[in-house]
């Protein structure tokens, strides 16, 4: 944790009911004034108003071929895991929004616009790496490597060792995707949290993000706090 008196970063699994219990426990114990969630405006609106969601995913023209395919695959995988666990993807984030609304707290959407992330997959990731990840998805060797003697229960939040091993594997095998999907967004979200802390020196900030973001965000936030710049 980074400066637990001022900020608390909660790592969740987006389809795990255990995540919701953890959020509630930290909320009661930490008593935040500001709640941050790993969503952008469009994703928050879509999750908050599923009955009004129109048009499905953005087009290939908007996202590029790679970004579009990744969006389709990611959406399908999250939906499948959600069906297994009985929890809709994103319920952990919506719980943060509900806690903020019910307790008259500030809610901040801190993630980078998803369309930017997906477009960057098309523009900034090498063609050879794109082919590698799609072949891996097709052949499924990634899942074998991911096991590495570990048992992963999607109903629970992965422990620190599992998360670290998965992040190291992804960084080594897919460095471009790692940078676009995780590292760039870790920097973006850390800057937004730091900015909130600078503007609200007497308030406590609770951030709810996917478990894979926690270590990177803690590192960048610590660096910003030590440099005291924005």
GROMACS elastic network, one bead per residue, 0.5 to 0.9 nm:
[ bonds ]
;  ai    aj funct       b0    kb
    1     4     6  0.60552   500
    1     7     6  0.81498   500
    1     8     6  0.66734   500
    1     9     6  0.70521   500
    1   214     6  0.89465   500
    1   215     6  0.89294   500
    1   218     6  0.68764   500
    2     5     6  0.86043   500
    2     6     6  0.83026   500
    2     7     6  0.67321   500
    2     8     6  0.71669   500
    2     9     6  0.81249   500
    2   218     6  0.61247   500
    2   219     6  0.85262   500
    2   221     6  0.75739   500
    2   222     6  0.65367   500
    3     6     6  0.57798   500
    3     7     6  0.61072   500
    3     8     6  0.78173   500
    3   222     6  0.85705   500
    4     7     6  0.53243   500
    4     8     6  0.57667   500
    4     9     6  0.89285   500
    4    30     6  0.87638   500
    4   204     6  0.89021   500
    5     8     6  0.80255   500
    5    30     6  0.84481   500
    5   204     6  0.71408   500
    6    32     6  0.86358   500
    6   197     6  0.78203   500
    6   201     6  0.84428   500
    6   202     6  0.81496   500
    6   203     6  0.68436   500
    6   205     6  0.61423   500
    6   206     6  0.85089   500
    7    32     6  0.83077   500
    7   193     6  0.85718   500
    7   197     6  0.82139   500
    7   203     6  0.88190   500
    7   204     6  0.56550   500
    7   206     6  0.57131   500
    7   207     6  0.76172   500
    8    26     6  0.84749   500
    8    30     6  0.78793   500
    8    32     6  0.86375   500
    8   204     6  0.80617   500
    8   205     6  0.63435   500
    8   207     6  0.61779   500
    8   208     6  0.86045   500
    9   205     6  0.84044   500
    9   206     6  0.59674   500
    9   208     6  0.61320   500
    9   209     6  0.72572   500
    9   214     6  0.66932   500
    9   217     6  0.84537   500
    9   218     6  0.79306   500
   10    19     6  0.89707   500
   10    22     6  0.81465   500
   10    23     6  0.71925   500
   10    26     6  0.81059   500
   10   206     6  0.74337   500
   10   207     6  0.60270   500
   10   209     6  0.61886   500
   10   210     6  0.79521   500
   10   211     6  0.74602   500
   10   214     6  0.73270   500
   11    19     6  0.81027   500
   11   157     6  0.79866   500
   11   207     6  0.85980   500
   11   208     6  0.63759   500
   11   209     6  0.53137   500
   11   210     6  0.50980   500
   11   212     6  0.72246   500
   11   213     6  0.72656   500
   11   214     6  0.58733   500
   12    15     6  0.86407   500
   12    16     6  0.76718   500
   12    18     6  0.83900   500
   12    19     6  0.51778   500
   12    20     6  0.81476   500
   12    22     6  0.82071   500
   12    23     6  0.83389   500
   12    92     6  0.73490   500
   12   156     6  0.89286   500
   12   157     6  0.60604   500
   12   158     6  0.84592   500
   12   208     6  0.71125   500
   12   209     6  0.61305   500
   12   212     6  0.84377   500
   13    16     6  0.52699   500
   13    17     6  0.83787   500
   13    18     6  0.81754   500
   13    19     6  0.60685   500
   13    89     6  0.89666   500
   13    92     6  0.79297   500
   13   154     6  0.78043   500
   13   155     6  0.82814   500
   13   156     6  0.71812   500
   13   157     6  0.53019   500
   13   158     6  0.75372   500
   13   209     6  0.85697   500
   13   210     6  0.58870   500
   13   211     6  0.62409   500
   13   212     6  0.88693   500
   14    17     6  0.85369   500
   14    19     6  0.74850   500
   14    78     6  0.83137   500
   14    82     6  0.85271   500
   14    87     6  0.85180   500
   14    88     6  0.81374   500
   14    89     6  0.53425   500
   14    90     6  0.55385   500
   14    91     6  0.69985   500
   14    92     6  0.60530   500
   14    93     6  0.79049   500
   14   157     6  0.89095   500
   14   209     6  0.87673   500
   14   210     6  0.67337   500
   14   211     6  0.88353   500
   15    18     6  0.88983   500
   15    19     6  0.80762   500
   15    78     6  0.74594   500
   15    79     6  0.88447   500
   15    81     6  0.67133   500
   15    82     6  0.53404   500
   15    83     6  0.89072   500
   15    84     6  0.89428   500
   15    85     6  0.66156   500
   15    86     6  0.80022   500
   15    87     6  0.55014   500
   15    88     6  0.62654   500
   15    89     6  0.50536   500
   15    90     6  0.71474   500
   15    91     6  0.75062   500
   15    92     6  0.78160   500
   15   154     6  0.73281   500
   15   155     6  0.71365   500
   15   156     6  0.86462   500
   16    19     6  0.54575   500
   16    20     6  0.74700   500
   16    82     6  0.81249   500
   16    85     6  0.66851   500
   16    86     6  0.85628   500
   16    87     6  0.67274   500
   16    88     6  0.89703   500
   16    89     6  0.85381   500
   16    91     6  0.89190   500
   16    92     6  0.81389   500
   16   154     6  0.64824   500
   16   156     6  0.55018   500
   16   157     6  0.66733   500
   17    20     6  0.54590   500
   17    21     6  0.69130   500
   17    85     6  0.76250   500
   17    86     6  0.82283   500
   17    87     6  0.65927   500
   17    91     6  0.87068   500
   17    92     6  0.81308   500
   17   155     6  0.65782   500
   17   156     6  0.72801   500
   17   157     6  0.89160   500
   18    21     6  0.52472   500
   18    22     6  0.63402   500
   18    23     6  0.87852   500
   18   155     6  0.69551   500
   18   156     6  0.56281   500
   18   157     6  0.67235   500
   19    22     6  0.50807   500
   19    23     6  0.62337   500
   19    24     6  0.87484   500
   19    92     6  0.64496   500
   19   155     6  0.89629   500
   19   156     6  0.73427   500
   19   157     6  0.64991   500
   20    23     6  0.51151   500
   20    24     6  0.63389   500
   20    25     6  0.87145   500
   20    91     6  0.77986   500
   20    92     6  0.55216   500
   20    93     6  0.88690   500
   20    95     6  0.71032   500
   20    96     6  0.89705   500
   21    24     6  0.51976   500
   21    25     6  0.62385   500
   21    26     6  0.87259   500
   22    25     6  0.51102   500
   22    26     6  0.61777   500
   22    27     6  0.84504   500
   23    26     6  0.53021   500
   23    27     6  0.59997   500
   23    28     6  0.86665   500
   23    92     6  0.77509   500
   23    95     6  0.79891   500
   23    96     6  0.75916   500
   23   208     6  0.77885   500
   24    27     6  0.50600   500
   24    28     6  0.62622   500
   24    29     6  0.86651   500
   24    95     6  0.85448   500
   24    96     6  0.87600   500
   24    99     6  0.85272   500
   25    28     6  0.53394   500
   25    29     6  0.62316   500
   25    30     6  0.84558   500
   26    29     6  0.50724   500
   26    30     6  0.56001   500
   26    31     6  0.78469   500
   26   206     6  0.85955   500
   27    30     6  0.53629   500
   27    31     6  0.54821   500
   27    32     6  0.66465   500
   27    99     6  0.83291   500
   27   206     6  0.78225   500
   28    31     6  0.56114   500
   28    32     6  0.85506   500
   29    32     6  0.88639   500
   30   204     6  0.80805   500
   30   206     6  0.80420   500
   31   204     6  0.75618   500
   31   206     6  0.86134   500
   32    35     6  0.67762   500
   32   105     6  0.81048   500
   32   203     6  0.73213   500
   32   205     6  0.55291   500
   32   206     6  0.58223   500
   33   100     6  0.85426   500
   33   104     6  0.88710   500
   33   105     6  0.57003   500
   33   106     6  0.67159   500
   33   203     6  0.56182   500
   33   204     6  0.52562   500
   33   205     6  0.61934   500
   33   206     6  0.79077   500
   34   100     6  0.75634   500
   34   105     6  0.58214   500
   34   107     6  0.60402   500
   34   108     6  0.73502   500
   34   196     6  0.87042   500
   34   203     6  0.72129   500
   34   204     6  0.63426   500
   34   206     6  0.62649   500
   34   207     6  0.83871   500
   35    96     6  0.66168   500
   35    97     6  0.75640   500
   35    99     6  0.83056   500
   35   100     6  0.63706   500
   35   105     6  0.71893   500
   35   106     6  0.62159   500
   35   107     6  0.50272   500
   35   108     6  0.61843   500
   35   109     6  0.87561   500
   35   204     6  0.87187   500
   35   205     6  0.59606   500
   35   207     6  0.58504   500
   35   208     6  0.76721   500
   36    39     6  0.87186   500
   36    93     6  0.89266   500
   36    96     6  0.75643   500
   36    97     6  0.84085   500
   36   106     6  0.83889   500
   36   107     6  0.58701   500
   36   109     6  0.58626   500
   36   110     6  0.62888   500
   36   193     6  0.78756   500
   36   205     6  0.72759   500
   36   206     6  0.60663   500
   36   208     6  0.60791   500
   36   209     6  0.83955   500
   37    40     6  0.85946   500
   37    92     6  0.89476   500
   37    93     6  0.57708   500
   37    94     6  0.83146   500
   37    96     6  0.66865   500
   37    97     6  0.76580   500
   37   107     6  0.77552   500
   37   108     6  0.64655   500
   37   109     6  0.54115   500
   37   110     6  0.61483   500
   37   111     6  0.75384   500
   37   206     6  0.85771   500
   37   207     6  0.57882   500
   37   209     6  0.62057   500
   38    93     6  0.68979   500
   38   108     6  0.89480   500
   38   109     6  0.63959   500
   38   110     6  0.57368   500
   38   111     6  0.50151   500
   38   112     6  0.85786   500
   38   189     6  0.80029   500
   38   207     6  0.78374   500
   38   208     6  0.62817   500
   38   209     6  0.50554   500
   38   210     6  0.74437   500
   39    42     6  0.81104   500
   39    43     6  0.59996   500
   39    44     6  0.58217   500
   39    93     6  0.75523   500
   39   108     6  0.88663   500
   39   109     6  0.53772   500
   39   110     6  0.62109   500
   39   112     6  0.76244   500
   39   113     6  0.80173   500
   39   114     6  0.84358   500
   39   209     6  0.86983   500
   40    43     6  0.55126   500
   40    44     6  0.60227   500
   40    45     6  0.85853   500
   40   109     6  0.54992   500
   40   110     6  0.65009   500
   40   111     6  0.51270   500
   40   112     6  0.61145   500
   40   113     6  0.53268   500
   40   114     6  0.70076   500
   41    44     6  0.51978   500
   41    45     6  0.61283   500
   41    46     6  0.86331   500
   41   109     6  0.68167   500
   41   111     6  0.87432   500
   41   113     6  0.74977   500
   42    45     6  0.51783   500
   42    46     6  0.61779   500
   42    47     6  0.86733   500
   42   113     6  0.77182   500
   42   114     6  0.82416   500
   43    46     6  0.50365   500
   43    47     6  0.61169   500
   43    48     6  0.84260   500
   43   113     6  0.84419   500
   43   114     6  0.77735   500
   44    47     6  0.52155   500
   44    48     6  0.59479   500
   44    49     6  0.84229   500
   44    90     6  0.89924   500
   44    93     6  0.85457   500
   44    94     6  0.80056   500
   44   109     6  0.79652   500
   45    48     6  0.50810   500
   45    49     6  0.58925   500
   45    50     6  0.81759   500
   45    52     6  0.89872   500
   45    53     6  0.84623   500
   46    49     6  0.52908   500
   46    50     6  0.55803   500
   46    51     6  0.85691   500
   46    52     6  0.74783   500
   46    53     6  0.57427   500
   46    54     6  0.88625   500
   47    50     6  0.56174   500
   47    53     6  0.84882   500
   47    89     6  0.89494   500
   47    90     6  0.70620   500
   47    91     6  0.83440   500
   47    94     6  0.75260   500
   48    51     6  0.88905   500
   48    94     6  0.72774   500
   49    52     6  0.54480   500
   49    53     6  0.66505   500
   50    53     6  0.52263   500
   50    54     6  0.88817   500
   51    54     6  0.84692   500
   53    56     6  0.72306   500
   54    57     6  0.88553   500
   55    58     6  0.76831   500
   56    59     6  0.89599   500
   57    68     6  0.79921   500
   57    71     6  0.75590   500
   57    72     6  0.76464   500
   58    61     6  0.82230   500
   58    62     6  0.63135   500
   58    63     6  0.69305   500
   58    68     6  0.74466   500
   58    71     6  0.88652   500
   58   115     6  0.80716   500
   59    62     6  0.52271   500
   59    63     6  0.64157   500
   59    64     6  0.80648   500
   59    68     6  0.69192   500
   60    63     6  0.52267   500
   60    65     6  0.54460   500
   60    66     6  0.84168   500
   60    67     6  0.76832   500
   60    68     6  0.54057   500
   60    69     6  0.82990   500
   61    64     6  0.55686   500
   61    65     6  0.76812   500
   61    68     6  0.86551   500
   62    67     6  0.88973   500
   62    68     6  0.83123   500
   62   115     6  0.77781   500
   62   119     6  0.74516   500
   63    66     6  0.75903   500
   63    67     6  0.51584   500
   63    68     6  0.55389   500
   63   115     6  0.64203   500
   63   116     6  0.79790   500
   63   117     6  0.88500   500
   63   118     6  0.57985   500
   63   120     6  0.83106   500
   63   121     6  0.85129   500
   63   122     6  0.72180   500
   64    67     6  0.54036   500
   64    68     6  0.60414   500
   64    69     6  0.86087   500
   64   118     6  0.77673   500
   64   119     6  0.59259   500
   64   120     6  0.87270   500
   64   121     6  0.81365   500
   64   122     6  0.53670   500
   64   123     6  0.78473   500
   65    68     6  0.52098   500
   65    69     6  0.61413   500
   65    70     6  0.85456   500
   65   119     6  0.88124   500
   65   122     6  0.65096   500
   66    69     6  0.52380   500
   66    70     6  0.60589   500
   66    71     6  0.85089   500
   66   118     6  0.76830   500
   66   119     6  0.79869   500
   66   121     6  0.62257   500
   66   123     6  0.86558   500
   66   130     6  0.73370   500
   67    70     6  0.51445   500
   67    71     6  0.60859   500
   67    72     6  0.86805   500
   67   115     6  0.83092   500
   67   117     6  0.79724   500
   67   119     6  0.55850   500
   67   120     6  0.75324   500
   67   121     6  0.54645   500
   67   122     6  0.54608   500
   67   123     6  0.89568   500
   68    71     6  0.50876   500
   68    72     6  0.62806   500
   68    73     6  0.86944   500
   68   118     6  0.71279   500
   68   119     6  0.83527   500
   68   122     6  0.85744   500
   69    72     6  0.51182   500
   69    73     6  0.61409   500
   69    74     6  0.84268   500
   70    73     6  0.51224   500
   70    74     6  0.58417   500
   70    75     6  0.83237   500
   70   118     6  0.76584   500
   70   121     6  0.85442   500
   71    74     6  0.51447   500
   71    75     6  0.59405   500
   71    76     6  0.85172   500
   71   118     6  0.73959   500
   72    75     6  0.52427   500
   72    76     6  0.62190   500
   72    77     6  0.86863   500
   73    76     6  0.51990   500
   73    77     6  0.61512   500
   73    78     6  0.86304   500
   74    77     6  0.51873   500
   74    78     6  0.61207   500
   74    79     6  0.84855   500
   75    78     6  0.53481   500
   75    79     6  0.61364   500
   75    80     6  0.86175   500
   76    79     6  0.51672   500
   76    80     6  0.61336   500
   76    81     6  0.86870   500
   77    80     6  0.50882   500
   77    81     6  0.61796   500
   77    82     6  0.84409   500
   78    81     6  0.51563   500
   78    82     6  0.59411   500
   78    83     6  0.85512   500
   78    88     6  0.83851   500
   78    89     6  0.62403   500
   79    83     6  0.62018   500
   79    84     6  0.87577   500
   79    88     6  0.72335   500
   79    89     6  0.68096   500
   80    83     6  0.51572   500
   80    84     6  0.64987   500
   80    85     6  0.89321   500
   81    84     6  0.50445   500
   81    85     6  0.62814   500
   81    86     6  0.83564   500
   81    87     6  0.84339   500
   81    88     6  0.87109   500
   81    89     6  0.83072   500
   81   154     6  0.74866   500
   82    85     6  0.51897   500
   82    86     6  0.56196   500
   82    87     6  0.50118   500
   82    88     6  0.51193   500
   82    89     6  0.59135   500
   83    86     6  0.51698   500
   83    87     6  0.68109   500
   83    88     6  0.73943   500
   84    87     6  0.79969   500
   84   154     6  0.86047   500
   84   155     6  0.85324   500
   85    88     6  0.83820   500
   85   154     6  0.73016   500
   85   155     6  0.58431   500
   87    90     6  0.85583   500
   87    91     6  0.70683   500
   88    91     6  0.58964   500
   88    92     6  0.89826   500
   89    92     6  0.77691   500
   89    93     6  0.88879   500
   90    93     6  0.52662   500
   90    94     6  0.63449   500
   90    95     6  0.86825   500
   91    95     6  0.60627   500
   91    96     6  0.87569   500
   92    95     6  0.52015   500
   92    96     6  0.67438   500
   92   208     6  0.79226   500
   92   209     6  0.88678   500
   93    96     6  0.52405   500
   93    97     6  0.66489   500
   93    98     6  0.88678   500
   93   208     6  0.67733   500
   93   209     6  0.78582   500
   94    98     6  0.61589   500
   94    99     6  0.86059   500
   95    99     6  0.61175   500
   95   100     6  0.85493   500
   96    99     6  0.51747   500
   96   100     6  0.62401   500
   96   101     6  0.87027   500
   96   107     6  0.81020   500
   96   207     6  0.87241   500
   96   208     6  0.71971   500
   97   100     6  0.51150   500
   97   101     6  0.61947   500
   97   102     6  0.86073   500
   97   107     6  0.64305   500
   97   108     6  0.87706   500
   98   101     6  0.51026   500
   98   102     6  0.59717   500
   98   103     6  0.84030   500
   99   102     6  0.52807   500
   99   103     6  0.60442   500
   99   104     6  0.83468   500
   99   105     6  0.78814   500
  100   103     6  0.53972   500
  100   104     6  0.58506   500
  100   106     6  0.61738   500
  100   107     6  0.58955   500
  101   104     6  0.52035   500
  101   105     6  0.62633   500
  101   106     6  0.78916   500
  101   107     6  0.77955   500
  102   105     6  0.78373   500
  108   207     6  0.89292   500
  109   112     6  0.88538   500
  110   188     6  0.77980   500
  110   189     6  0.53735   500
  110   190     6  0.85133   500
  110   192     6  0.61910   500
  110   193     6  0.75513   500
  110   207     6  0.87899   500
  111   114     6  0.79131   500
  111   185     6  0.68316   500
  111   186     6  0.86935   500
  111   188     6  0.70630   500
  111   189     6  0.57238   500
  111   192     6  0.86596   500
  112   115     6  0.85068   500
  112   116     6  0.71921   500
  112   117     6  0.71764   500
  112   184     6  0.88630   500
  112   185     6  0.63053   500
  112   188     6  0.65983   500
  112   189     6  0.73717   500
  113   116     6  0.54981   500
  113   117     6  0.67637   500
  113   118     6  0.89977   500
  114   117     6  0.50828   500
  114   118     6  0.61766   500
  114   119     6  0.85286   500
  115   118     6  0.50987   500
  115   119     6  0.59739   500
  115   120     6  0.84436   500
  116   119     6  0.51231   500
  116   120     6  0.60803   500
  116   121     6  0.87081   500
  117   120     6  0.51343   500
  117   121     6  0.64962   500
  117   180     6  0.64387   500
  117   181     6  0.67303   500
  117   184     6  0.86477   500
  117   185     6  0.81813   500
  118   121     6  0.51216   500
  118   122     6  0.68219   500
  118   123     6  0.89475   500
  118   180     6  0.83957   500
  118   181     6  0.83903   500
  119   122     6  0.52111   500
  119   123     6  0.62832   500
  119   124     6  0.83985   500
  120   124     6  0.52888   500
  120   125     6  0.73772   500
  120   180     6  0.65981   500
  120   181     6  0.89604   500
  121   124     6  0.56826   500
  121   125     6  0.55012   500
  121   126     6  0.89262   500
  121   130     6  0.86283   500
  121   176     6  0.80168   500
  121   177     6  0.67280   500
  121   180     6  0.64985   500
  121   181     6  0.80365   500
  122   125     6  0.63059   500
  122   126     6  0.85815   500
  122   127     6  0.88382   500
  122   130     6  0.86305   500
  123   126     6  0.81463   500
  124   176     6  0.71625   500
  124   177     6  0.86381   500
  124   180     6  0.78211   500
  125   128     6  0.84684   500
  125   129     6  0.67164   500
  125   130     6  0.67843   500
  125   175     6  0.85592   500
  125   176     6  0.50329   500
  125   177     6  0.64651   500
  125   179     6  0.89919   500
  125   180     6  0.80705   500
  126   129     6  0.53123   500
  126   130     6  0.63751   500
  126   131     6  0.88253   500
  126   176     6  0.71376   500
  127   130     6  0.50391   500
  127   131     6  0.62847   500
  127   132     6  0.86251   500
  128   131     6  0.51914   500
  128   132     6  0.62130   500
  128   133     6  0.88687   500
  129   133     6  0.62767   500
  129   134     6  0.86549   500
  129   173     6  0.84312   500
  129   174     6  0.64459   500
  129   175     6  0.82973   500
  129   176     6  0.73732   500
  129   177     6  0.81855   500
  130   133     6  0.54108   500
  130   134     6  0.63205   500
  130   135     6  0.85395   500
  130   174     6  0.85532   500
  130   176     6  0.89125   500
  130   177     6  0.84577   500
  131   134     6  0.53106   500
  131   135     6  0.59630   500
  131   136     6  0.84091   500
  132   135     6  0.51673   500
  132   136     6  0.60088   500
  132   137     6  0.86054   500
  132   173     6  0.86916   500
  132   174     6  0.81677   500
  133   137     6  0.61666   500
  133   138     6  0.85906   500
  133   142     6  0.86896   500
  133   173     6  0.86267   500
  133   174     6  0.73060   500
  134   137     6  0.50243   500
  134   138     6  0.61988   500
  134   139     6  0.85721   500
  135   139     6  0.59085   500
  135   140     6  0.79492   500
  135   141     6  0.89919   500
  136   139     6  0.50536   500
  136   140     6  0.52062   500
  136   141     6  0.57660   500
  136   142     6  0.59182   500
  136   143     6  0.87155   500
  137   140     6  0.50442   500
  137   141     6  0.76249   500
  137   142     6  0.71889   500
  137   143     6  0.86226   500
  138   141     6  0.85961   500
  139   142     6  0.82306   500
  140   143     6  0.57028   500
  140   144     6  0.71851   500
  141   144     6  0.51470   500
  141   145     6  0.64146   500
  141   146     6  0.85883   500
  142   145     6  0.51688   500
  142   146     6  0.60132   500
  142   147     6  0.87928   500
  143   147     6  0.64525   500
  144   147     6  0.54681   500
  144   148     6  0.72479   500
  145   148     6  0.56474   500
  145   169     6  0.82337   500
  146   149     6  0.85349   500
  146   150     6  0.79520   500
  146   165     6  0.80155   500
  146   166     6  0.65055   500
  146   169     6  0.76838   500
  147   150     6  0.50950   500
  147   151     6  0.66812   500
  147   152     6  0.77307   500
  148   151     6  0.86467   500
  148   165     6  0.88106   500
  150   162     6  0.73727   500
  151   162     6  0.88878   500
  152   155     6  0.88409   500
  152   156     6  0.82944   500
  152   158     6  0.70084   500
  152   162     6  0.80233   500
  153   156     6  0.56499   500
  153   157     6  0.78982   500
  153   158     6  0.75032   500
  154   157     6  0.72329   500
  154   158     6  0.78855   500
  156   159     6  0.88401   500
  157   211     6  0.75430   500
  158   161     6  0.80781   500
  158   162     6  0.60345   500
  158   163     6  0.62636   500
  158   211     6  0.75800   500
  159   162     6  0.55219   500
  159   163     6  0.63572   500
  159   164     6  0.87279   500
  159   211     6  0.89103   500
  160   163     6  0.51568   500
  160   164     6  0.60430   500
  160   165     6  0.86106   500
  160   211     6  0.86447   500
  161   164     6  0.51361   500
  161   165     6  0.61780   500
  161   166     6  0.86085   500
  162   165     6  0.52282   500
  162   166     6  0.61808   500
  162   167     6  0.85973   500
  163   166     6  0.51818   500
  163   167     6  0.60924   500
  163   168     6  0.85662   500
  163   211     6  0.72884   500
  163   212     6  0.61230   500
  164   167     6  0.51415   500
  164   168     6  0.60961   500
  164   169     6  0.85288   500
  164   212     6  0.79973   500
  164   215     6  0.86021   500
  165   168     6  0.51425   500
  165   169     6  0.60837   500
  165   170     6  0.85818   500
  166   169     6  0.50943   500
  166   170     6  0.61460   500
  166   171     6  0.85453   500
  166   212     6  0.85131   500
  167   170     6  0.51275   500
  167   171     6  0.60061   500
  167   172     6  0.85171   500
  167   178     6  0.81340   500
  167   212     6  0.70788   500
  168   171     6  0.50770   500
  168   172     6  0.60751   500
  168   173     6  0.85206   500
  169   172     6  0.52499   500
  169   173     6  0.60385   500
  169   174     6  0.80528   500
  170   173     6  0.52598   500
  170   174     6  0.52972   500
  170   175     6  0.68663   500
  170   177     6  0.80526   500
  170   178     6  0.62793   500
  171   174     6  0.54812   500
  171   176     6  0.79928   500
  171   177     6  0.79727   500
  171   178     6  0.53999   500
  171   179     6  0.78842   500
  172   175     6  0.58505   500
  172   178     6  0.87041   500
  173   178     6  0.89261   500
  174   177     6  0.54456   500
  174   178     6  0.60331   500
  174   179     6  0.86674   500
  175   179     6  0.61419   500
  175   180     6  0.87214   500
  176   179     6  0.51559   500
  176   180     6  0.63064   500
  176   181     6  0.84585   500
  177   180     6  0.51281   500
  177   181     6  0.56501   500
  177   182     6  0.78316   500
  178   181     6  0.53235   500
  178   182     6  0.54052   500
  178   183     6  0.64372   500
  178   184     6  0.86141   500
  179   182     6  0.56245   500
  179   184     6  0.57875   500
  179   185     6  0.83889   500
  180   183     6  0.62696   500
  180   184     6  0.54469   500
  180   185     6  0.72057   500
  181   184     6  0.67957   500
  181   185     6  0.65978   500
  181   186     6  0.88141   500
  182   185     6  0.53329   500
  182   186     6  0.58686   500
  182   187     6  0.86539   500
  182   212     6  0.78692   500
  182   213     6  0.66514   500
  182   216     6  0.81804   500
  183   186     6  0.50002   500
  183   187     6  0.63242   500
  183   188     6  0.86546   500
  183   213     6  0.82468   500
  183   216     6  0.70397   500
  183   217     6  0.85946   500
  184   187     6  0.52922   500
  184   188     6  0.62777   500
  184   189     6  0.87816   500
  185   189     6  0.59951   500
  185   190     6  0.82913   500
  185   213     6  0.83863   500
  185   217     6  0.87936   500
  186   189     6  0.53450   500
  186   190     6  0.59636   500
  186   191     6  0.85308   500
  186   213     6  0.62399   500
  186   214     6  0.82387   500
  186   216     6  0.59756   500
  186   217     6  0.50541   500
  186   218     6  0.87944   500
  186   220     6  0.74624   500
  187   190     6  0.51734   500
  187   191     6  0.61584   500
  187   192     6  0.87153   500
  187   216     6  0.79853   500
  187   217     6  0.67244   500
  187   220     6  0.62644   500
  187   221     6  0.81738   500
  188   191     6  0.53685   500
  188   192     6  0.64689   500
  188   193     6  0.89122   500
  188   217     6  0.89932   500
  189   192     6  0.51070   500
  189   193     6  0.62833   500
  189   194     6  0.86033   500
  189   217     6  0.73275   500
  190   193     6  0.51500   500
  190   194     6  0.60743   500
  190   195     6  0.84838   500
  190   216     6  0.88663   500
  190   217     6  0.55419   500
  190   218     6  0.77264   500
  190   219     6  0.88777   500
  190   220     6  0.61869   500
  190   221     6  0.52631   500
  190   224     6  0.83165   500
  191   194     6  0.50378   500
  191   195     6  0.60029   500
  191   196     6  0.85879   500
  191   220     6  0.80452   500
  191   221     6  0.70978   500
  191   224     6  0.76715   500
  191   230     6  0.71793   500
  192   195     6  0.50496   500
  192   196     6  0.62734   500
  192   197     6  0.87126   500
  193   196     6  0.50692   500
  193   197     6  0.62533   500
  193   198     6  0.86822   500
  193   205     6  0.77459   500
  193   207     6  0.80396   500
  193   221     6  0.78462   500
  194   197     6  0.50200   500
  194   198     6  0.61890   500
  194   199     6  0.86440   500
  194   221     6  0.66091   500
  194   224     6  0.71192   500
  194   225     6  0.73371   500
  194   230     6  0.76198   500
  195   198     6  0.51180   500
  195   199     6  0.62392   500
  195   200     6  0.85399   500
  195   230     6  0.69050   500
  196   199     6  0.51446   500
  196   200     6  0.59277   500
  196   201     6  0.83326   500
  196   205     6  0.80463   500
  197   200     6  0.50522   500
  197   201     6  0.55937   500
  197   202     6  0.82619   500
  197   203     6  0.73832   500
  197   204     6  0.79412   500
  197   205     6  0.73688   500
  198   201     6  0.56941   500
  198   230     6  0.88467   500
  200   203     6  0.55388   500
  200   204     6  0.83304   500
  201   204     6  0.83193   500
  208   211     6  0.89712   500
  209   212     6  0.81860   500
  209   213     6  0.65792   500
  209   214     6  0.71709   500
  210   213     6  0.56869   500
  210   214     6  0.72483   500
  211   214     6  0.56481   500
  211   215     6  0.83331   500
  212   215     6  0.72335   500
  212   216     6  0.80928   500
  213   216     6  0.56596   500
  213   217     6  0.60146   500
  213   218     6  0.85539   500
  214   217     6  0.52350   500
  214   218     6  0.60484   500
  214   219     6  0.86111   500
  215   218     6  0.51991   500
  215   219     6  0.62932   500
  215   220     6  0.88467   500
  216   219     6  0.51310   500
  216   220     6  0.63282   500
  216   221     6  0.85373   500
  217   220     6  0.51714   500
  217   221     6  0.58565   500
  217   222     6  0.83059   500
  218   221     6  0.51479   500
  218   222     6  0.59509   500
  218   223     6  0.85383   500
  219   222     6  0.52653   500
  219   223     6  0.63270   500
  219   224     6  0.88242   500
  220   223     6  0.50632   500
  220   224     6  0.62603   500
  220   225     6  0.86409   500
  221   224     6  0.50901   500
  221   225     6  0.61250   500
  221   226     6  0.85659   500
  222   225     6  0.51049   500
  222   226     6  0.61108   500
  222   227     6  0.85667   500
  223   226     6  0.51876   500
  223   227     6  0.61447   500
  223   228     6  0.84206   500
  224   227     6  0.51517   500
  224   228     6  0.58269   500
  224   229     6  0.62644   500
  224   230     6  0.70562   500
  225   229     6  0.74080   500
  226   229     6  0.83432   500
  227   230     6  0.85901   500
